[in-house]
């Protein structure tokens, strides 16, 4: 990308924004997630910066396209800032324990008021992050201008929320896409309740329960990507976009973008690894057949195969929180046929409630903090979890959902 036809923010910023002049005087806006050491994991600051800039660009009549990519060669975006949420949850747990001890045998109104206020502040920190993140994801889904997401490397969790919302989604020979939330006491959110339900057969449920990863071919097959292009073609693709004779209509421009990217995709197809989903779809459907979650979990757990991809999925399921598996299955079933706006409203309730629960704290500790990979889950199997215990996490803490005005 030529330096003399663009304006940009600082290369030290967590998100880099550029405005690139095209051959006919229009502008392409570029967003670069710029935290390569953390695999471009989303912080609240990054989310807010993107929300502000995208809102500005949406009303700029001279800007015709937005391109989103990640800095470095390893990841588009490997998720949200889970460790920040973890610290908030730890603080909340410590406050609860402290107040429980100090208030034993007491009835001090001031202490109760302080406890309530501290808990409220910590709850709001988690809820605020999810609210802002989901606002960004929803904006991408309904954006008035074309958006290209260049999904090279890891695309996980919150990164998939951004990627899935874009109109033109490019995957490369190194793309590894997954929703591994059940391994940390959460569930596939960021719109996952919506797009997982739209995948062929039982693929969505299988991916949600097993955290199985998808490559470029898989991503296109399940409807999460549109073009398979070698990463070495990035600059050539941008130059092709710069040369387009841009129109005033977003619909017309979407067609021009598709024609440009399709040409690169055809050339790149031989470099893509073989997919897993299509050739194993019948097996996936059989493994996930039935109404009982415990039956599905047992079927996958007892499945014998020499297929390395399916074996990895099986191992992921064995590691996952049974509580998260139950939450995930219930949420996916509840979200079927619901519009995207409703799904994000419901996900905000669930995410806020789960982010303050001990299962999330333990899951992050085991996988990302101590890294011992020995989580002490609250339940040993999904059969042990009372229905009423699961149901309470779906109850809204608000009279009016913060995303009601999406």
C-alpha positions as CSV (number, residue, x, y, z in Angstrom):
1,X,0.0,0.0,0.0
2,X,1.6,3.2,-1.1
3,X,2.5,5.6,1.7
4,X,1.7,8.8,-0.3
5,X,-2.0,8.0,-0.9
6,X,-3.0,7.5,2.7
7,X,-3.4,9.2,6.0
8,X,-3.0,7.2,9.2
9,X,-3.0,7.4,13.0
10,X,0.1,6.4,15.0
11,X,1.7,3.0,14.6
12,X,1.8,2.8,18.4
13,X,-2.0,3.0,18.8
14,X,-3.9,-0.2,19.7
15,X,-6.0,0.3,16.6
16,X,-4.6,2.0,13.5
17,X,-6.9,3.9,11.2
18,X,-6.0,4.8,7.7
19,X,-7.8,6.7,4.9
20,X,-6.5,5.6,1.5
21,X,-7.3,7.6,-1.7
22,X,-8.6,5.6,-4.6
23,X,-8.0,6.2,-8.3
24,X,-11.3,8.1,-8.7
25,X,-10.9,10.2,-5.6
26,X,-13.0,8.2,-3.2
27,X,-11.6,6.9,0.1
28,X,-11.0,3.4,1.6
29,X,-11.0,3.3,5.4
30,X,-8.6,0.7,6.9
31,X,-8.7,-0.6,10.4
32,X,-5.7,-2.5,11.8
33,X,-6.0,-4.2,15.1
34,X,-2.6,-3.5,16.5
35,X,-1.8,-5.7,19.5
36,X,0.2,-8.5,17.9
37,X,1.9,-9.6,21.1
38,X,-1.5,-10.5,22.5
39,X,-2.8,-11.8,19.1
40,X,-4.8,-8.6,18.7
41,X,-7.1,-9.5,21.5
42,X,-9.8,-6.9,21.9
43,X,-9.7,-4.5,24.8
44,X,-12.5,-2.1,25.7
45,X,-10.4,0.8,24.4
46,X,-10.0,-0.9,21.0
47,X,-13.7,-1.6,20.8
48,X,-14.6,2.1,21.6
49,X,-12.1,3.4,19.1
50,X,-13.5,1.2,16.4
51,X,-17.1,2.2,17.3
52,X,-16.3,5.9,17.1
53,X,-14.4,5.6,13.8
54,X,-16.9,3.4,12.1
55,X,-19.7,5.7,13.1
56,X,-17.9,8.6,11.6
57,X,-17.0,6.8,8.4
58,X,-20.6,5.6,7.9
59,X,-21.7,9.2,7.4
60,X,-18.8,10.2,5.2
61,X,-20.2,10.2,1.6
62,X,-16.7,10.1,0.1
63,X,-15.7,6.9,1.9
64,X,-16.8,3.8,0.0
65,X,-15.2,0.8,1.8
66,X,-13.8,-0.3,5.1
67,X,-11.0,-3.0,5.3
68,X,-10.3,-4.6,8.7
69,X,-7.2,-6.7,9.4
70,X,-4.9,-7.7,12.2
71,X,-1.3,-6.7,12.8
72,X,1.4,-9.3,12.6
73,X,1.3,-12.7,10.9
74,X,-0.3,-14.8,13.7
75,X,-3.8,-13.5,14.2
76,X,-6.7,-11.4,12.9
77,X,-8.0,-11.4,16.5
78,X,-7.8,-14.2,19.0
79,X,-10.6,-13.1,21.2
80,X,-11.7,-10.5,23.8
81,X,-9.8,-9.2,26.8
82,X,-10.7,-12.2,28.9
83,X,-8.0,-11.6,31.5
84,X,-9.4,-8.1,32.2
85,X,-12.8,-9.7,32.8
86,X,-11.1,-12.3,35.0
87,X,-9.5,-9.6,37.2
88,X,-12.9,-7.9,37.6
89,X,-14.5,-11.3,38.6
90,X,-11.7,-11.9,41.1
91,X,-12.2,-8.5,42.7
92,X,-15.9,-9.1,42.9
93,X,-15.3,-12.5,44.5
94,X,-12.9,-11.0,47.0
95,X,-15.3,-8.3,48.0
96,X,-18.1,-10.8,48.5
97,X,-15.8,-12.9,50.7
98,X,-14.6,-9.9,52.7
99,X,-18.1,-8.5,53.3
100,X,-19.4,-12.0,54.2
101,X,-16.8,-12.3,56.9
102,X,-17.0,-8.7,58.2
103,X,-20.8,-8.7,58.3
104,X,-21.1,-12.0,60.2
105,X,-23.5,-11.5,63.1
106,X,-23.8,-7.8,62.2
107,X,-26.6,-5.7,60.8
108,X,-24.7,-2.6,59.7
109,X,-26.6,-0.6,57.0
110,X,-23.6,1.3,55.9
111,X,-21.6,-1.9,55.3
112,X,-24.4,-3.4,53.3
113,X,-24.7,-0.2,51.2
114,X,-20.9,-0.3,50.5
115,X,-21.0,-3.9,49.6
116,X,-23.9,-3.4,47.2
117,X,-22.2,-0.4,45.6
118,X,-18.9,-2.3,45.1
119,X,-20.6,-5.3,43.7
120,X,-22.6,-3.1,41.4
121,X,-19.5,-1.4,40.1
122,X,-17.7,-4.6,39.3
123,X,-20.8,-6.1,37.6
124,X,-21.1,-2.9,35.5
125,X,-17.5,-3.2,34.4
126,X,-18.2,-6.6,32.8
127,X,-21.6,-5.7,31.5
128,X,-20.1,-2.5,30.0
129,X,-17.5,-4.4,28.1
130,X,-20.0,-6.9,26.6
131,X,-22.4,-4.1,25.8
132,X,-19.8,-2.1,23.9
133,X,-18.5,-5.2,22.2
134,X,-21.9,-6.3,21.0
135,X,-22.7,-2.8,19.8
136,X,-19.6,-3.0,17.6
137,X,-20.5,-6.5,16.3
138,X,-24.1,-5.5,15.5
139,X,-22.9,-2.3,13.8
140,X,-20.7,-4.4,11.5
141,X,-23.7,-6.7,10.6
142,X,-25.9,-3.7,9.6
143,X,-23.2,-1.3,8.3
144,X,-24.3,0.9,5.4
145,X,-21.0,0.5,3.5
146,X,-19.1,-2.6,2.3
147,X,-16.6,-4.0,4.9
148,X,-13.9,-6.5,4.1
149,X,-12.4,-8.5,6.9
150,X,-9.0,-10.1,6.1
151,X,-9.0,-13.1,8.4
152,X,-5.4,-14.3,8.5
153,X,-4.3,-16.5,11.3
154,X,-6.3,-17.0,14.5
155,X,-9.9,-15.8,14.6
156,X,-11.5,-16.8,17.9
157,X,-14.2,-15.6,20.2
158,X,-14.5,-11.8,20.1
159,X,-12.4,-11.8,16.9
160,X,-15.1,-14.0,15.3
161,X,-17.7,-11.5,16.4
162,X,-16.0,-8.8,14.3
163,X,-15.2,-11.1,11.4
164,X,-18.7,-12.7,11.1
165,X,-20.4,-9.3,11.0
166,X,-18.5,-8.1,7.8
167,X,-20.0,-8.2,4.3
168,X,-16.9,-9.6,2.6
169,X,-14.9,-12.1,4.7
170,X,-11.5,-13.3,3.5
171,X,-9.8,-16.4,4.9
172,X,-6.2,-17.5,4.1
173,X,-4.2,-20.7,4.1
174,X,-3.3,-20.0,7.8
175,X,-6.8,-19.2,9.1
176,X,-7.7,-21.0,12.3
177,X,-11.2,-20.1,13.4
178,X,-12.9,-21.4,16.6
179,X,-15.2,-20.6,19.4
180,X,-13.5,-22.1,22.5
181,X,-15.5,-20.5,25.2
182,X,-16.7,-23.7,26.9
183,X,-13.1,-24.2,28.0
184,X,-13.2,-21.1,30.2
185,X,-16.7,-21.4,31.7
186,X,-18.5,-19.3,29.1
187,X,-20.4,-20.0,25.9
188,X,-20.0,-18.9,22.2
189,X,-21.3,-15.4,22.3
190,X,-20.7,-12.3,20.0
191,X,-23.6,-13.4,17.9
192,X,-22.6,-17.1,18.0
193,X,-26.1,-17.9,19.1
194,X,-27.2,-16.5,15.7
195,X,-24.7,-17.7,13.2
196,X,-24.0,-21.1,14.7
197,X,-27.7,-21.9,14.2
198,X,-27.4,-21.1,10.5
199,X,-24.7,-23.7,9.8
200,X,-25.5,-27.0,7.9
201,X,-26.9,-29.9,9.8
202,X,-25.7,-30.1,13.4
203,X,-22.4,-28.4,12.7
204,X,-23.2,-25.3,14.9
205,X,-23.9,-27.4,18.0
206,X,-20.9,-29.6,17.4
207,X,-18.5,-26.7,17.0
208,X,-20.0,-25.0,20.1
209,X,-19.6,-28.0,22.3
210,X,-16.2,-29.2,21.0
211,X,-14.4,-25.9,20.2
212,X,-13.3,-27.6,17.0
213,X,-11.2,-25.3,14.7
214,X,-12.0,-24.5,11.1
215,X,-9.7,-23.8,8.3
216,X,-10.4,-21.6,5.2
217,X,-12.4,-24.2,3.3
218,X,-14.4,-25.1,6.4
219,X,-15.1,-21.5,7.2
220,X,-16.6,-21.0,3.7
221,X,-18.6,-24.2,3.9
222,X,-20.3,-23.3,7.1
223,X,-21.1,-19.7,5.9
224,X,-18.6,-17.8,8.0
225,X,-16.3,-16.7,5.2
226,X,-16.7,-15.8,1.5
227,X,-13.2,-15.9,-0.2
228,X,-10.1,-18.0,0.2
229,X,-7.1,-15.9,-0.7
230,X,-3.4,-16.4,0.0
231,X,-2.1,-13.9,2.6
232,X,0.7,-12.9,0.2
233,X,-2.0,-11.4,-2.0
234,X,-3.1,-8.8,0.6
235,X,-1.2,-5.9,-0.9
236,X,-2.3,-6.8,-4.5
237,X,-5.9,-7.1,-3.3
238,X,-5.7,-3.6,-1.8
239,X,-4.2,-2.2,-4.9
240,X,-6.9,-3.8,-7.0
241,X,-9.5,-2.1,-4.7
242,X,-7.8,1.2,-5.0
243,X,-8.1,1.0,-8.8
244,X,-11.8,0.3,-8.8
245,X,-14.1,2.9,-10.4
246,X,-16.2,3.3,-7.3
247,X,-19.9,4.1,-7.5
248,X,-22.2,6.0,-5.2
249,X,-24.4,2.9,-4.5
250,X,-23.3,0.4,-1.8
251,X,-25.0,-2.4,-3.8
252,X,-23.0,-1.5,-6.9
253,X,-19.8,-1.4,-4.9
254,X,-20.5,-4.7,-3.3
255,X,-20.6,-6.3,-6.8
256,X,-17.3,-4.6,-7.8
257,X,-15.6,-5.9,-4.6
258,X,-16.9,-9.4,-5.2
259,X,-15.5,-9.4,-8.7
260,X,-12.2,-8.2,-7.6
261,X,-11.8,-10.7,-4.7
262,X,-13.2,-13.6,-6.6
263,X,-10.3,-13.3,-9.1
264,X,-7.8,-13.7,-6.3
265,X,-9.8,-16.5,-4.7
266,X,-9.7,-18.6,-7.9
267,X,-5.9,-18.3,-8.1
268,X,-5.4,-19.1,-4.4
269,X,-7.6,-22.1,-4.1
270,X,-4.8,-24.7,-4.7
271,X,-2.9,-23.3,-1.7
272,X,-5.8,-24.0,0.7
273,X,-5.7,-27.0,3.1
274,X,-8.4,-29.6,2.7
275,X,-11.6,-29.0,4.8
276,X,-12.9,-31.2,7.6
277,X,-16.6,-30.3,7.9
278,X,-18.1,-31.3,4.6
279,X,-16.4,-34.7,4.5
280,X,-17.5,-35.4,8.1
281,X,-20.9,-33.8,8.1
282,X,-22.8,-37.2,8.2
283,X,-20.7,-38.2,11.2
284,X,-21.3,-34.8,12.9
285,X,-25.0,-35.1,12.4
286,X,-25.0,-38.6,13.9
287,X,-23.0,-37.6,16.9
288,X,-25.3,-34.6,17.7
289,X,-28.6,-36.4,17.0
290,X,-31.1,-36.4,19.8
291,X,-32.7,-34.0,22.3
292,X,-30.7,-35.0,25.3
293,X,-27.4,-33.1,25.9
294,X,-26.1,-35.8,28.1
295,X,-26.7,-38.3,25.3
296,X,-24.9,-36.1,22.8
297,X,-21.9,-35.6,25.1
298,X,-21.7,-39.3,25.8
299,X,-22.0,-40.2,22.1
300,X,-19.1,-37.9,21.2
301,X,-17.0,-39.0,24.3
302,X,-17.4,-42.7,23.4
303,X,-16.9,-42.2,19.6
304,X,-14.0,-44.2,18.2
305,X,-12.1,-42.8,15.2
306,X,-8.7,-42.4,13.7
307,X,-9.6,-39.0,12.3
308,X,-7.2,-36.5,13.9
309,X,-9.6,-33.5,13.6
310,X,-12.5,-35.4,15.3
311,X,-10.1,-36.7,17.9
312,X,-9.1,-33.2,18.8
313,X,-12.7,-32.2,19.0
314,X,-13.4,-35.1,21.3
315,X,-10.5,-34.1,23.6
316,X,-11.7,-30.5,23.7
317,X,-15.1,-31.7,24.8
318,X,-13.5,-33.8,27.6
319,X,-11.7,-30.6,28.9
320,X,-14.8,-28.4,28.7
321,X,-16.9,-27.2,31.6
322,X,-20.0,-29.3,31.9
323,X,-21.8,-26.2,33.1
324,X,-20.7,-24.3,30.0
325,X,-21.9,-27.2,27.8
326,X,-25.4,-27.0,29.4
327,X,-25.5,-23.2,29.1
328,X,-24.4,-23.4,25.4
329,X,-27.0,-26.1,24.4
330,X,-29.8,-24.2,26.1
331,X,-28.8,-20.8,24.5
332,X,-28.5,-22.3,21.0
333,X,-31.9,-23.9,21.3
334,X,-33.5,-20.7,22.7
335,X,-32.0,-18.5,20.0
336,X,-33.2,-20.5,16.9
337,X,-35.2,-18.4,14.5
338,X,-34.7,-15.2,16.5
339,X,-33.5,-12.0,14.9
340,X,-30.0,-10.8,15.4
341,X,-31.0,-7.8,17.6
342,X,-32.9,-10.1,20.0
343,X,-30.0,-12.5,20.1
344,X,-27.5,-9.8,21.2
345,X,-29.9,-8.6,23.9
346,X,-30.2,-12.1,25.3
347,X,-26.5,-12.8,25.0
348,X,-25.7,-9.6,27.0
349,X,-27.9,-11.0,29.9
350,X,-26.2,-14.3,29.8
351,X,-22.6,-13.0,29.4
352,X,-23.0,-10.5,32.3
353,X,-24.3,-13.2,34.6
354,X,-21.6,-15.8,33.6
355,X,-18.7,-13.3,33.9
356,X,-19.3,-13.0,37.6
357,X,-19.6,-16.7,38.3
358,X,-16.9,-18.9,39.8
359,X,-16.8,-21.3,36.8
360,X,-15.4,-18.5,34.6
361,X,-12.8,-17.6,37.2
362,X,-11.6,-21.2,37.4
363,X,-11.6,-21.7,33.7
364,X,-9.5,-18.7,33.0
365,X,-7.2,-19.5,35.9
366,X,-6.5,-23.0,34.6
367,X,-6.1,-22.1,30.9
368,X,-4.6,-18.6,30.9
369,X,-3.3,-17.6,34.3
370,X,-1.7,-20.6,36.0
371,X,-1.8,-22.5,32.7
372,X,-1.9,-25.9,34.6
373,X,-4.9,-27.0,32.4
374,X,-6.4,-28.7,35.5
375,X,-9.7,-26.9,36.0
376,X,-11.8,-27.9,39.0
377,X,-15.2,-27.5,37.4
378,X,-18.3,-27.1,39.6
379,X,-20.0,-30.2,38.1
380,X,-18.4,-33.4,36.8
381,X,-21.0,-34.1,34.2
382,X,-24.0,-32.4,32.6
383,X,-26.4,-34.8,34.2
384,X,-25.5,-33.4,37.7
385,X,-26.6,-29.8,36.9
386,X,-30.1,-28.9,38.2
387,X,-32.3,-27.2,35.5
388,X,-33.2,-24.4,37.9
389,X,-29.5,-23.7,38.4
390,X,-29.0,-23.2,34.7
391,X,-32.2,-21.2,34.3
392,X,-31.2,-18.4,36.7
393,X,-28.3,-17.3,34.4
394,X,-30.9,-16.4,31.7
395,X,-32.7,-13.9,34.0
396,X,-32.1,-10.3,33.2
397,X,-30.6,-8.1,36.0
398,X,-32.1,-5.0,34.3
399,X,-35.6,-3.7,33.9
400,X,-34.4,-2.4,30.5
401,X,-31.7,-4.2,28.6
402,X,-28.8,-1.8,27.8
403,X,-28.9,-3.0,24.1
404,X,-32.6,-2.4,23.8
405,X,-31.9,0.6,21.6
406,X,-29.7,-1.2,19.1
